[in-house]
Amino acid sequence: MLARCLQIRPKSADFLASRSIAGRVVMTPRKDEQGFIVSDNLMSQKARILLMLGLTTTVNRNELQEMFYHF
């Protein structure tokens, strides 16, 4: 279940995270094609903080996604 979808920039990219404890949001070809950034295994609260920190350095969707895979 996808509980949170935050708009980063209009017509740019959307961010997906799960609020469940065991939930994981993984990248699929369709999500990649639609321009989503997924939180992978982070809870939505932690993913939001990482997104805010990431946006201070870049707005590139691919670089932001790599941050979520790394942390």
KEKE-3310 file (N, C-alpha, C; in steps of 0.2 Angstrom, whole numbers, plus 5000, padded with zeros to 4 digits):
npx = (5004:5003:5006:5010:5013:5022:5024:5038:5042:5032:5026:5038:5044:5038:5037:5037:5033:5031:5020:5019:5026:5033:5033:5039:5044:5047:5057:5049:5048:5037:5035:5047:5047:5036:5042:5044:5051:5057:5056:5062:5067:5065:5056:5042:5043:5057:5062:5056:5064:5077:5074:5072:5085:5092:5087:5093:5105:5103:5092:5090:5082:5088:5099:5094:5087:5097:5102:5093:5094:5107:5107)
npy = (4994:5011:5025:5038:5052:5064:5079:5085:5094:5104:5094:5086:5075:5062:5056:5041:5032:5020:5019:5008:4996:4985:4988:4990:5000:4997:5000:4999:4995:5003:5013:5019:5024:5033:5043:5042:5043:5031:5026:5014:5004:5013:5020:5031:5043:5044:5044:5056:5065:5062:5065:5079:5083:5079:5087:5099:5098:5093:5093:5083:5069:5056:5056:5059:5047:5038:5041:5036:5023:5021:5025)
npz = (5000:4995:5004:5004:4994:4987:4980:4971:4961:4950:4937:4937:4946:4957:4973:4982:4996:5010:5024:5032:5044:5039:5026:5009:4996:4980:4965:4949:4932:4926:4936:4935:4922:4924:4931:4945:4962:4973:4990:4994:5006:5017:5030:5029:5036:5039:5026:5021:5027:5022:5009:5010:5014:5002:4992:4995:4989:4976:4962:4953:4947:4946:4954:4966:4968:4969:4981:4990:4987:4992:5006)
capx = (5000:5007:5003:5012:5015:5024:5026:5044:5042:5027:5028:5044:5044:5034:5040:5033:5035:5025:5020:5019:5032:5037:5032:5045:5042:5053:5056:5047:5049:5032:5036:5053:5044:5032:5046:5043:5057:5054:5060:5065:5066:5064:5049:5040:5046:5065:5062:5055:5070:5082:5072:5073:5092:5094:5085:5098:5111:5102:5085:5091:5079:5092:5104:5090:5085:5103:5103:5088:5097:5113:5105)
capy = (5000:5017:5029:5045:5054:5071:5082:5088:5100:5102:5090:5084:5069:5061:5052:5036:5029:5016:5020:5002:4995:4980:4990:4992:5002:4996:5003:4995:4999:5008:5018:5023:5027:5038:5048:5042:5042:5027:5026:5008:5001:5018:5022:5038:5049:5045:5046:5063:5069:5061:5069:5086:5084:5078:5093:5104:5097:5092:5091:5078:5063:5050:5057:5058:5040:5034:5042:5032:5016:5020:5025)
capz = (5000:4995:5008:5004:4987:4988:4973:4972:4957:4946:4931:4937:4949:4963:4978:4985:5002:5013:5031:5036:5046:5035:5019:5005:4989:4975:4958:4944:4925:4926:4941:4933:4916:4926:4935:4952:4966:4978:4996:4995:5013:5022:5032:5026:5040:5037:5019:5020:5030:5017:5003:5011:5013:4996:4988:4996:4985:4969:4960:4948:4950:4946:4959:4972:4969:4971:4988:4993:4987:4996:5013)
cpx = (5004:5003:5004:5015:5016:5026:5032:5044:5036:5029:5035:5045:5040:5038:5035:5036:5029:5026:5019:5026:5036:5036:5038:5042:5048:5052:5054:5048:5043:5033:5042:5051:5040:5035:5046:5050:5054:5059:5063:5063:5065:5057:5048:5043:5054:5066:5061:5061:5076:5081:5074:5081:5095:5093:5089:5104:5109:5094:5085:5087:5083:5097:5100:5088:5091:5104:5099:5091:5103:5111:5099)
cpy = (5006:5022:5037:5046:5061:5074:5086:5094:5099:5099:5087:5076:5068:5056:5048:5033:5025:5018:5014:5000:4990:4982:4992:4994:5001:4999:4997:4999:5004:5014:5023:5027:5033:5044:5048:5041:5037:5027:5019:5005:5006:5019:5029:5044:5050:5047:5053:5067:5068:5065:5077:5088:5084:5084:5099:5104:5096:5092:5086:5071:5057:5050:5056:5050:5036:5035:5038:5024:5015:5021:5021)
cpz = (5000:4999:5007:4997:4988:4981:4975:4968:4952:4939:4931:4940:4955:4967:4982:4991:5006:5020:5035:5038:5042:5027:5015:4998:4985:4968:4953:4937:4924:4930:4938:4926:4918:4930:4942:4956:4971:4984:4997:5001:5018:5024:5030:5030:5039:5030:5017:5022:5024:5011:5004:5011:5006:4991:4990:4992:4977:4968:4955:4951:4951:4952:4966:4973:4971:4979:4992:4993:4991:5004:5015)
residu = (MET:LEU:ALA:ARG:CYS:LEU:GLN:ILE:ARG:PRO:LYS:SER:ALA:ASP:PHE:LEU:ALA:SER:ARG:SER:ILE:ALA:GLY:ARG:VAL:VAL:MET:THR:PRO:ARG:LYS:ASP:GLU:GLN:GLY:PHE:ILE:VAL:SER:ASP:ASN:LEU:MET:SER:GLN:LYS:ALA:ARG:ILE:LEU:LEU:MET:LEU:GLY:LEU:THR:THR:THR:VAL:ASN:ARG:ASN:GLU:LEU:GLN:GLU:MET:PHE:TYR:HIS:PHE)
# end
